[in-house]
Amino acid sequence: MNDNPVACHFSALARQLVTRGHQVVMVTPHRKVELENRHGNPAIYTWPSERPTHLRDAVFFARLVRQYRTNCLIANFGAVNLMTIVGWLTGVPNRIAWYHTLSAQLSLDRDSAGLRAALLDLRKRCVYKLATLIVANSQASCRDAIRTYKIPSRKCQVRYFSLPDPPPTPALGRAPTLCCVGRFHRCKGQDVFLRAIRLLNLDSLSPKVEFVGTGPEERNCRELARKLGVADQCEFTGAVSHGEVLARMARATATIVPSRAEAFGLTTVESLAVGTPVVASSVGGIPEVVRDGVDGFLVPPDDPAALAAKVKLLLSDVELRRKMSLNARERFLSTFEQGKVVEEQADWLENITPMSQGTSNERRQNGAPA
């Protein structure tokens, strides 16, 4: 799980809760059977199905709820619907659904449209009614959840994701390099960046570019790079480990995030963590992470010329890059460093659930809730 930043965040939160005397249960994807540890704390189980949407997953989760006398659940991604519904049916008093993705991202990326899209949105609205709290990963996500699914504002809170402070990566003295990390979907905007690279070349700048990630738009982007005449300077690395992602960012001159829509922008946090300035679209939750002109630049989405202009400024000004690098690290350590964030979130969880009642020793003696 530590190779996935979101899973790493919740693993760290689980460990923090364990140190406070709580029993924690984590349910991981079906393919992660090697992680199972049903007798530990945290106890680790895997879903019976590849995607937890089946009756056997519901029965499995209901048994866990009864076994551990669960009084708080946190549901993420594909497990939100099932966990929230089963939690409501079994009387779990605190049912938290984490909101990760903007409706605009779904509209850009999903195949469904028209009636099917409307039905999916209606289903999600019903599920969110059964949750006691919606936690959004940014202020932008919170506003989107309230607007799209008619969630009362009092029911929606914001909690940022975190990263552990990464070890320093030595610079290798390479030529100027731009790093773009993300799955290849239309909402991520890699095609916008490719057009910006073409403009940089016309301005006598030819930086090396690394695209990290995979997805359905990768083939189209490779073809666009060829048509624009920038393919020779572009490396499409595919999927790499999270450690390798951070290492590539650390060695880069700048990280480019050209998204058309973005709920939070964890890539921007990763770049701040390694002290690399960011040039990103001013969309969704990104402006909550990147301070324009301080630790990076924000540009309008779908604007290759604006993106190229800010990249050119960074490439041509060593002192600006140095200042932004220092500011990036300060921003990360003050707001997104994992130890600080998970301690605050553990305090928050104890305040909103019955877990806060009694001392840690009393909780252990009485059977700490999951």
HELIX and SHEET records of a PDB file:
HELIX    1   1 PRO A    5  THR A   19  1                                  15    
HELIX    2   2 VAL A   33  LEU A   35  5                                   3    
HELIX    3   3 LEU A   55  TYR A   68  1                                  14    
HELIX    4   4 PHE A   77  ALA A   79  5                                   3    
HELIX    5   5 VAL A   80  LEU A   89  1                                  10    
HELIX    6   6 SER A  103  ASP A  109  1                                   7    
HELIX    7   7 LEU A  115  LEU A  130  1                                  16    
HELIX    8   8 GLN A  139  TYR A  149  1                                  11    
HELIX    9   9 SER A  153  LYS A  155  5                                   3    
HELIX   10  10 ARG A  186  LYS A  188  5                                   3    
HELIX   11  11 GLN A  190  LEU A  202  1                                  13    
HELIX   12  12 GLU A  218  LEU A  228  1                                  11    
HELIX   13  13 ALA A  231  GLN A  233  5                                   3    
HELIX   14  14 HIS A  242  ARG A  251  1                                  10    
HELIX   15  15 LEU A  266  ALA A  273  1                                   8    
HELIX   16  16 ILE A  286  VAL A  289  1                                   4    
HELIX   17  17 PRO A  304  SER A  316  1                                  13    
HELIX   18  18 VAL A  318  THR A  335  1                                  18    
HELIX   19  19 GLN A  338  ILE A  352  1                                  15    
HELIX   20  20 PRO A  354  SER A  356  5                                   3    
HELIX   21  21 SER A  360  ASN A  366  1                                   7    
SHEET    1   A 2 VAL A  25  THR A  28  0                                        
SHEET    2   A 2 ALA A  43  THR A  46  1                                        
SHEET    1   B 4 CYS A  72  ALA A  75  0                                        
SHEET    2   B 4 ASN A  94  TYR A  99  1                                        
SHEET    3   B 4 LEU A 133  ALA A 136  1                                        
SHEET    4   B 4 CYS A 156  VAL A 158  1                                        
SHEET    1   C 6 CYS A 234  GLY A 238  0                                        
SHEET    2   C 6 LYS A 208  VAL A 212  1                                        
SHEET    3   C 6 THR A 177  VAL A 181  1                                        
SHEET    4   C 6 ALA A 254  VAL A 257  1                                        
SHEET    5   C 6 VAL A 278  SER A 281  1                                        
SHEET    6   C 6 GLY A 296  VAL A 299  1                                        
END                                                                             
